[in-house]
Amino acid sequence: QAQLVESGGGLVQAGGSLRLSCAGSGIIFSAFDMAWYRQPPGKERELVAAFTRAGVITYIDSVKGRFIISKDNYKDALYLQMNNLQPDDTAVYYCNAKHFQVATMDYWGQGTQVTVSS
C-alpha cells in the first residue's frame, strides 16, 4: 500500500539547519500534490510548504527565505531544507501526498520531530 516515511529531524540550536526527507512507497509523486505540515506542541497542525504536481511552490510567511521545498519524482522523494531555524519552528513535521483526482488518496507520514533550542 501507499506509504510515506519522514526522516531527518533532530535537535539543533537556533540558527542551525536540518534537511527533512520524505520517501514514498506505492506513490507516483508526479500524480500528487506534495506538502510539508507541522504541529507545534499544544497547537494545531499547519501547512508549511507545498509543491504541487504542476510545480507550483508556496510557503507560509514565517518560513519564507529560510525553508526550501524540493522534489525528486524519479526517486519519489520530497525534501525540506530548513535554515536559520528558530525555537518557534519546533514541531513534529509531516509529509503529505494528495492525489490530484482521487480524493480518497490522501496520505500522511508518521512525522519526524524537530526541536530547536535557544
C-alpha beads as a LAMMPS data file, in Angstrom:
LAMMPS data file: protein, C-alpha beads

118 atoms
117 bonds

1 atom types
1 bond types

-500.0 500.0 xlo xhi
-500.0 500.0 ylo yhi
-500.0 500.0 zlo zhi

Masses

1 110.0

Atoms # bond

1 1 1 0.000 0.000 0.000
2 1 1 0.930 3.632 -0.333
3 1 1 3.219 4.862 2.396
4 1 1 5.193 7.966 3.310
5 1 1 8.116 7.942 5.726
6 1 1 9.767 11.102 7.054
7 1 1 13.298 11.333 8.371
8 1 1 15.944 13.914 9.186
9 1 1 14.508 15.528 12.281
10 1 1 16.557 16.194 15.367
11 1 1 17.715 18.699 17.957
12 1 1 19.511 21.842 16.818
13 1 1 20.359 25.237 18.243
14 1 1 18.755 28.397 16.943
15 1 1 20.359 29.401 13.672
16 1 1 21.128 25.833 12.705
17 1 1 19.871 23.809 9.770
18 1 1 18.186 20.499 9.112
19 1 1 17.127 18.687 5.976
20 1 1 13.983 16.606 6.172
21 1 1 13.294 13.786 3.748
22 1 1 10.063 12.073 2.788
23 1 1 10.284 8.743 0.995
24 1 1 7.293 7.405 -0.886
25 1 1 6.320 3.819 -1.487
26 1 1 3.448 2.873 -3.773
27 1 1 3.027 6.535 -4.694
28 1 1 3.862 8.127 -8.012
29 1 1 4.762 11.624 -6.921
30 1 1 4.044 13.158 -10.311
31 1 1 0.324 12.454 -9.769
32 1 1 0.229 14.054 -6.317
33 1 1 0.344 17.458 -4.756
34 1 1 3.036 17.230 -2.097
35 1 1 3.403 19.248 1.076
36 1 1 5.077 19.563 4.444
37 1 1 2.973 20.240 7.516
38 1 1 3.994 20.725 11.110
39 1 1 2.334 20.555 14.502
40 1 1 3.974 22.525 17.326
41 1 1 3.478 21.306 20.894
42 1 1 -0.054 22.036 22.048
43 1 1 -1.030 23.629 18.744
44 1 1 -2.869 22.630 15.594
45 1 1 -1.228 21.232 12.507
46 1 1 -0.358 23.838 9.894
47 1 1 0.817 23.840 6.309
48 1 1 4.472 24.818 5.974
49 1 1 5.304 24.394 2.300
50 1 1 3.608 22.906 -0.744
51 1 1 4.887 21.586 -4.063
52 1 1 2.057 20.824 -6.462
53 1 1 2.261 18.332 -9.283
54 1 1 2.256 21.307 -11.640
55 1 1 5.400 22.623 -9.986
56 1 1 3.885 25.495 -8.011
57 1 1 5.692 26.104 -4.721
58 1 1 4.262 28.023 -1.796
59 1 1 5.388 28.730 1.767
60 1 1 3.795 30.160 4.846
61 1 1 5.090 33.622 5.624
62 1 1 7.028 32.599 8.712
63 1 1 9.388 30.310 6.764
64 1 1 9.855 32.306 3.567
65 1 1 13.514 32.875 2.866
66 1 1 14.552 30.168 5.324
67 1 1 12.972 26.916 4.102
68 1 1 13.243 25.303 0.676
69 1 1 10.956 22.523 -0.510
70 1 1 12.120 20.285 -3.331
71 1 1 11.003 17.089 -5.026
72 1 1 12.589 14.226 -6.919
73 1 1 9.931 12.441 -8.969
74 1 1 12.336 9.748 -10.093
75 1 1 13.094 8.758 -6.508
76 1 1 9.585 9.595 -5.256
77 1 1 11.144 11.730 -2.572
78 1 1 10.251 15.094 -1.059
79 1 1 12.670 17.285 0.889
80 1 1 12.541 20.288 3.162
81 1 1 15.767 22.200 3.704
82 1 1 15.348 24.271 6.847
83 1 1 17.846 27.044 7.505
84 1 1 18.197 29.567 10.304
85 1 1 15.917 27.513 12.492
86 1 1 14.202 29.240 15.384
87 1 1 12.547 27.899 18.540
88 1 1 9.121 28.594 17.013
89 1 1 9.962 26.034 14.336
90 1 1 9.876 23.293 16.960
91 1 1 7.219 20.806 15.892
92 1 1 6.517 17.386 14.519
93 1 1 6.856 17.670 10.759
94 1 1 4.671 15.594 8.462
95 1 1 4.836 14.768 4.785
96 1 1 1.568 14.782 2.847
97 1 1 0.623 13.492 -0.601
98 1 1 -2.775 14.225 -2.115
99 1 1 -3.821 12.829 -5.468
100 1 1 -4.987 15.463 -7.910
101 1 1 -8.068 13.455 -8.958
102 1 1 -8.780 10.689 -6.442
103 1 1 -9.939 12.429 -3.277
104 1 1 -9.502 9.348 -1.101
105 1 1 -5.815 9.151 -1.959
106 1 1 -4.599 11.497 0.758
107 1 1 -1.578 10.088 2.572
108 1 1 0.450 11.123 5.603
109 1 1 3.718 10.011 7.076
110 1 1 4.306 9.246 10.737
111 1 1 6.095 12.517 11.399
112 1 1 9.608 13.474 12.433
113 1 1 10.431 15.616 15.464
114 1 1 12.294 18.891 15.032
115 1 1 13.411 20.631 18.211
116 1 1 15.163 23.995 18.134
117 1 1 16.789 25.229 21.320
118 1 1 17.575 28.815 22.230

Bonds

1 1 1 2
2 1 2 3
3 1 3 4
4 1 4 5
5 1 5 6
6 1 6 7
7 1 7 8
8 1 8 9
9 1 9 10
10 1 10 11
11 1 11 12
12 1 12 13
13 1 13 14
14 1 14 15
15 1 15 16
16 1 16 17
17 1 17 18
18 1 18 19
19 1 19 20
20 1 20 21
21 1 21 22
22 1 22 23
23 1 23 24
24 1 24 25
25 1 25 26
26 1 26 27
27 1 27 28
28 1 28 29
29 1 29 30
30 1 30 31
31 1 31 32
32 1 32 33
33 1 33 34
34 1 34 35
35 1 35 36
36 1 36 37
37 1 37 38
38 1 38 39
39 1 39 40
40 1 40 41
41 1 41 42
42 1 42 43
43 1 43 44
44 1 44 45
45 1 45 46
46 1 46 47
47 1 47 48
48 1 48 49
49 1 49 50
50 1 50 51
51 1 51 52
52 1 52 53
53 1 53 54
54 1 54 55
55 1 55 56
56 1 56 57
57 1 57 58
58 1 58 59
59 1 59 60
60 1 60 61
61 1 61 62
62 1 62 63
63 1 63 64
64 1 64 65
65 1 65 66
66 1 66 67
67 1 67 68
68 1 68 69
69 1 69 70
70 1 70 71
71 1 71 72
72 1 72 73
73 1 73 74
74 1 74 75
75 1 75 76
76 1 76 77
77 1 77 78
78 1 78 79
79 1 79 80
80 1 80 81
81 1 81 82
82 1 82 83
83 1 83 84
84 1 84 85
85 1 85 86
86 1 86 87
87 1 87 88
88 1 88 89
89 1 89 90
90 1 90 91
91 1 91 92
92 1 92 93
93 1 93 94
94 1 94 95
95 1 95 96
96 1 96 97
97 1 97 98
98 1 98 99
99 1 99 100
100 1 100 101
101 1 101 102
102 1 102 103
103 1 103 104
104 1 104 105
105 1 105 106
106 1 106 107
107 1 107 108
108 1 108 109
109 1 109 110
110 1 110 111
111 1 111 112
112 1 112 113
113 1 113 114
114 1 114 115
115 1 115 116
116 1 116 117
117 1 117 118
